[in-house]
C-alpha cells in the first residue's frame, strides 16, 4: 500500500465524537471508525488500519497507519 494513494481521502474533513469511554471518527466519505479510550483523552482502534486520536495535546493529533507500518499518515487540528 502506498501512502500517496490514501492521502486524498485522508485530507478531507473528519469529525471526532467522544462519549463516555469511546470515540467515533467519521470521515467526509461517511466511513465510521469506532475507537476505544486508551488514556486520558486518547482514543485508538482498528484492525489492519490502526487509528489513534490524541485529544490531550495541543494541537490535537490523528495518526493512521497500517499494521506492517509501511504506511503512516498524521494530521493535527486546533
C-alpha positions in Angstrom: 0.0 0.0 0.0 1.4 3.3 -1.0 0.6 6.3 1.3 0.1 8.7 -1.6 -2.9 6.5 -2.7 -4.6 7.1 0.6 -3.7 10.8 1.1 -6.6 12.3 -0.9 -9.2 10.6 1.2 -7.4 11.4 4.5 -7.0 15.1 3.6 -10.8 15.5 3.7 -12.5 16.9 6.8 -13.2 14.4 9.6 -15.3 14.6 12.8 -14.3 13.0 16.1 -17.2 12.4 18.6 -16.4 11.4 22.1 -19.0 9.9 24.5 -18.2 8.1 27.8 -15.1 5.9 27.2 -15.4 5.6 23.4 -14.9 7.8 20.3 -16.1 7.7 16.8 -14.2 9.1 13.8 -16.5 10.0 10.9 -14.8 10.7 7.5 -16.2 13.0 4.9 -17.0 9.9 2.8 -19.3 8.6 5.5 -17.0 5.9 7.0 -17.2 5.4 10.7 -14.3 4.1 12.9 -15.1 3.1 16.4 -12.3 4.0 18.9 -11.7 2.9 22.5 -10.3 5.2 25.2 -6.7 4.1 25.9 -5.7 7.0 28.1 -6.9 10.4 29.2 -8.3 12.0 26.0 -6.6 9.4 23.8 -8.6 7.0 21.6 -7.4 4.1 19.4 -8.7 1.3 17.4 -8.7 -0.5 14.1 -7.6 -3.9 12.7 -5.3 -3.7 9.7 -5.5 0.1 9.7 -4.6 1.4 13.2 -6.1 4.8 14.2 -5.0 6.9 17.2 -6.6 10.2 18.1 -4.8 12.2 20.8 -7.1 14.9 22.0 -4.9 15.6 25.1 -2.3 17.5 23.2 -2.3 20.9 21.5 -2.7 20.7 18.7 -4.8 17.5 18.7 -3.3 14.8 16.5 -4.6 11.9 14.4 -2.4 9.1 13.3 -3.4 6.3 10.9 -1.0 3.5 10.0 -1.1 0.0 8.6 -0.2 -3.0 10.8 3.1 -3.5 9.0 3.9 0.2 9.5 4.7 0.6 5.8 2.3 3.5 5.6 1.8 6.1 8.3 -0.3 9.3 7.9 -0.6 12.0 10.5 -2.5 15.2 10.9 -3.2 17.9 13.5 -6.1 20.2 14.3 -6.5 23.1 16.7 
